[in-house]
Amino acid sequence: MDTAQPFSQLIRTASRAQHEEAENSGFLGAMLGGGHGVEAYARYTEQLRFVYRALEERAGLLREDPVAGPFVRPELLRLSALDRDLAHLRGPGRQAEGAPLPATEEYAARIAECARDWPAGYVAHHYTRYLGDLSGGQIIRDAAERIWGFDRKGDGVRFYVFDAIPNPAAFKREYRARLDALPVDDLEKRRVVDECRRAFAYNTALLHALEREFAASA
């Protein structure tokens, strides 16, 4: 591992291929290109709820952890926004009715395992999800508003709206500085990099599962 470069840059470089594979999935491309109906977007949002429940249900217990604690920030929490979006998409009271795909269950189970047993691994999943939401997630929001007519930053796309973060660019710089200061040794940093790759692989598997589901229903 090249310890000469900042750890945040190392993570980004080492996981670039997996990141690009997820971004270029057939499901996302079809959904954002208008090739799928709003049901595909709703189904994707349902799956995300399971992922973020795993990320956030133990977040409070990690707040004082020296490794994961600096990353647990209330302005990032997404679960209530997901519930509001799903109430809009599915109807009030139906937010939690969708079933997780097997790929989603595996993804959420791994996050929960890290949250319980390995704080540095939790950071890997935290990074891949929340910084992605602040970056590429905004492309999804813009497309959803345009294709399905959601109000700008309103119900249906609130998951992608970070009202408590007025300057996302500055927030992301601060987040990467926390990664650079992660209080673990080089061996542990290698494990975190590997877990970032694994996180992207889980996300890609989820997207591939959705792609198969909607190809079968076409």
N, C-alpha and C positions, 0 to 999 in steps of 0.2 A: 504494500500500500504506500502511495506517495504521500508522506507526511509533510512534505514541503508546502502543499497547497492547502487552503482552508478546508475544513471537514465538510462544510456545506457544499463547496464546489466539487469535492471528491464524490459525495453522494450523488450529486446531479450528473456528473460525468459517468459514473459507474452504472447508473440505472437508466441512462438515456435510451438505450435500445428497448428496454421493457416499457418505458414511458411512451415512446413513439408507437409501439405495438398497440398499447391500450388506446391511445388517441386516434389511431387509424383503424379501429375496429369497424367491421361492416355494419354492425348494429348502430353505432353512433353516427356513422356517415349517412345511413339511410334515414335515421330519425331526424337528424339536423338538416337533411336535405328535403324533408317533407315526404319521404317515401313511405313512412309509417304514419298511422293516425295517432291521435292524442292518447289512445290506449297504450301504445308503446311507451310514451313518455310517462304515463301514470304507473305502468308496471315497473319501469326503471326507478321511478321515485319510491315505489314500495320497497324495492330491493335495497335501495340506499338506506331506508329507515332501519333495517336490520343491522347494517354495517355501523351506522352512527349510534344506534343503541348500544352496541358493544363498545364503541369508543367512549361513550359518555356516561354509561351507568356506573363505572368505577372511577370516573375522573376526579370526583371529590376526594376519594381516598388517596389519590396520587398527588394531590396538591402540595403536600409537604415533602414529597420524595425529592431528594437532591438531584436526581437525574431527570425524572419526568416532570417534576413540579413546575419548573419554569415555563413549560409549554402548555400547561393547563390554564387556559385563559377564558373567562366567561364570554368574552365578545366573539369567540369562535363557535360556541355551542350551536348545533344545528337541529337538534331533535324537535324542539317546539316549532321551528319553521317548517320542518318536514311534515309534522302533523297538520299544520295549517294548510299547507299545499295539498295534502292528501284529502283533507276535509273538502277542499274546493274541487278536487278532481273526482273524488269518489262519493262525496256527500257527508254531511256531519255525522259523527259517530262511527264512521267506517274506516278511520285512518289505519287501524291495526288489523284489518281483515285479510289483507293479501298474504299469500303463502310464500315462504322463502324458497328459492330454487336451491338444489343441493350445493351448487357452487357458492351461493350466498351464505348458506349455513357453514360451509367450510371456512370461508373468509371471516365471518363474524366469530366463529369459534377460535380461530387463530388470534384475532385481536383480543378476545376475552382472555385467552391463555396468557398473552404477553402482559395485559393489564394486571393480571393476577400475580404472575411469577417473574416477569422480566421487564422492568421499567424502560430499559434502553430499547428493547424491541417494540414496546408500545410507542416510543418516540418515532421509530421508523414508520409505523402505520399512521401516526398522527401527522407526520410530515407529508407523506404521500397523499393523504386525503385533504387536509385543510389548506395547504399551500396550492394544491390543485384547484380547490374551490375558488380561491382568491384569484387565480390566474385563468386557466382554461375554462373553469366553470362559468365565467362571464360570457363566453362564446355560446354556451348552452342556453343561458338565460336570454340572451339577445335573440337566438334562433327560436326559442319557445314563444317569446312574446310576438315575434313576427309571424310564425306559422300558425299558431293557435289563438292568437288574439288576446293573450293575457295582458292585463294592465301592466304598464311598465313598473317593474319592481313590486308588483302586487301579488295577490293570491294566485298560486300556481307556480310561481318562481321565487318565492321568498327564501327558499333554501339557499339561493345564490346571492342573496342580498345581505350585506354585512353592515347594517346601520351603525353599529358601535365601532366601526373601523373607518374613520373618515379619510384616512390616507393609506390605502392598501400597499402602495409601494414602500412607504416608510415602515409599515408593519412587517412586510416580508423581509426587509433589510434587518430589522431587529430580530426576527425569528431566525434568520440565517446566522446572526451573531451568536444566538443562544446555541445553535448547533455547533458552531466553531468552538464554543466554550464547554461543550459537553464533558462532564467530569468523569471520563472513562479512559482506559488505556487503549493502546493501538489495537490489541487483539479484540477488545470489545467493539471498537470502531469498525473493524472488519466484519464482525457479526451484525452490526447495525446496517452496514452497506448491503450485506447479503439479505437481511430482512426487508430492506427497501425493495430489492429486486423481487423478493417473494411477494410483497404487498402488491406490486404492479402485476405480477402473474395472477394473483387471486382476482384482482379487478378485471383483468383481461378474460379470465375464465368465466366470470359473471357476465360480461358483455357477450362472449361467445354463446353462452347458454341462452341469453335473450335473443340473440340472432337466430339460433335454431328454433326457438319457440315461435318467433314471428314469421320465419320462413315456412314453418309447418302450417301456420294458420292462414297463409296468404292464399 
